[in-house]
Amino acid sequence: MPLNLPILLTWLRILAIPLLIAVYYMPEPWATLSERDVAATLIFMAAALTDWADGYLARKLNQTSAFGAFLDPVADKLMVAAALIILVQLGRTDAIVATIIIGREITISALREWMAKIGAAKSVAVSMLGKIKTAAQMLAIPLLLYYVPLFGMDVKQLGNWLMWIAALLTLWSMGYYMRMAWPEIARRSGEK
């Protein structure tokens, strides 16, 4: 397993997941709910920045690797899933939204793995639609973690709108990836 700066940043993102969860299990005397919200928001935003930084540095320093290409999306999906579960537990997002997003991630990850195994990975490469979906959810999650008005803006409402937009884009992008893979699925289904 190679260890370089981009992979180290990815590992730090994975290690931040238990920290994000632990913030909400601190006893009340240690931190108020508002203080926990701020801490969780900062942890999530730092993780999001490392997601951008590890990819940028891997390309800039010519330190891309197969292991890094595997670990990076795993770290992203784990962080988003953990944050969504926390938001559902706090009553800040709907379980339907979380199920749609997490379910899509599992489905598309499995689809990509299968397509790579049969040599057709390019059929389900990341699309612009997937990137827009990710941007919507990466904006919605910190807003819903923070949850109090910011500069006079109702972050609860904006976060909820963005989360529902992300859920709709999630379904749309899943349909797109499934449609791209369908010819191969249909062809292979006919084989005995």
SULCOR-V112274 format. One record per helix or strand of 2 or more residues. SS is the DSSP state (H for helix, E for strand). FROM is the first residue (numbers start at 1). TO is the last residue. If there is no record, write none. Layout:
ss = (SS:SS)
from = (FROM:FROM)
to = (TO:TO)
This chain:
ss = (H:H:H:H:H:H:H)
from = (5:33:66:95:121:128:155)
to = (23:60:89:117:124:146:189)
